[in-house]
Amino acid sequence: MRHLLFYLLMALLTGGEDLALSYGAGTKTISAAGEEGPQTRLMVASDLHYLSPSLTDHGSCFTELARNGDGKVMEYSQELVEAFVDTVLEKKPDALILTGDLTFNGARKSHEDLADKLARIEEAGIPVAVLSGNHDLWNKNAASFSGDRVTFEESVSAKEFKEIYFPFGFEEACAQDETSSSYIWEPAAGLRIVMLDVNGAAQACSVSEDTLKWLEDQLKEGQEAGDRMIAFSHQNLMWHSMFADGYMIENSREVFDLYQKYGVAANFSGHLHIQRIGELDGFYEVVTSALSVSPLHYGEIAVKGKVLDYSTESVDVSAWAGKNGRTEKELLEFGDYARRFFLDTFYRQAEEKLAGVKDEEQKDRMADYFAWQNYRYFSGCPAGPGDEKLLRAWKGSETFFGMYLEGIAGEEKDQNRITVEFR
Ligand SMILES: [Fe+2]
């Protein structure tokens, strides 16, 4: 989100015509529930940005950083992830898949603590599979926070990432790529999952020739076996709305063509922090918004026969807090706290852009409008243009925020559920 303005400009300049999508296909009349055969239930989450509690004393430096960030509820990272782990244990899916940016800036200690939490899930008989994100490896910003001080901390390499998370996907993999951390996994008979990594690879954010060759061999094998195939990645395969450069896999067209050729039904990714569903030529990409940003989404995938249903849920931190005897108001009303945190973050950013507006009441209305529109967009529940007068005022402000609002104002479709048919 920090580079929103740059990407917005890039998108406007490039037109984003390659792999541009139609959006929010919604629920079709078919559903996995009506299919024959056993059902496989997967949970997917992305962008946890977990920070080990040993790396912060919640002093001024850390709280300022969280407050001036991109809406992540970093001050409650520990509680949020604990509540999520308990949710997984309660829901007992057939598998949990995490699509990268597991940690806040890749500190080794955060990875190790998170792996301990994931071990609790596997001990309960629920397999976990992970991918790294761009924040997880070789991160020079890995740090701890004490009072008003930042201390840089050790991050991890791709090799160390695989060692720490070996039980979570790599151990169960039925095939692994030698030149990246990509692997193939079958959480249920006849369901082949591609875990495509572009962050531990030699050239970040692109898929090498060697990996493409390996991928094609795996897809061919899956097709010949008659497997149903879906894929996961951290960065996006397609161009979603106004975010492209830095968000999409650079040579995503080649991956897309392979997925189309061999009948992969959909790709599930993250990284954007925005809830999006796109479709191109019968292929779907589902971007699950960040677990660490209100509304604290994770996805539920039900696969039965030739149909897959996807929908989002929010982590119920309040219920977790109640069960665990926590008394902090923020935790007991966490849904409201997280939404307010997001709105305040973007209200402040919008207010800064409106320094030239002298009417304080108008400035307040415009900043509030921006924050709410952005919230709806991020949560995948856009509500149309809303107050036309405020939208016009933003358009007239000649700021990038005005252009951004114009871009998202036409969005009306729900991005939170989709039904996909395997081919
Ligand atoms: Fe990311």
Boltz pocket constraint, residues with backbone or C-beta under 6 A from the ligand:
constraints:
  - pocket:
      binder: B
      contacts: [[A, 101], [A, 133], [A, 134], [A, 135], [A, 234], [A, 271], [A, 272]]
      max_distance: 6.0
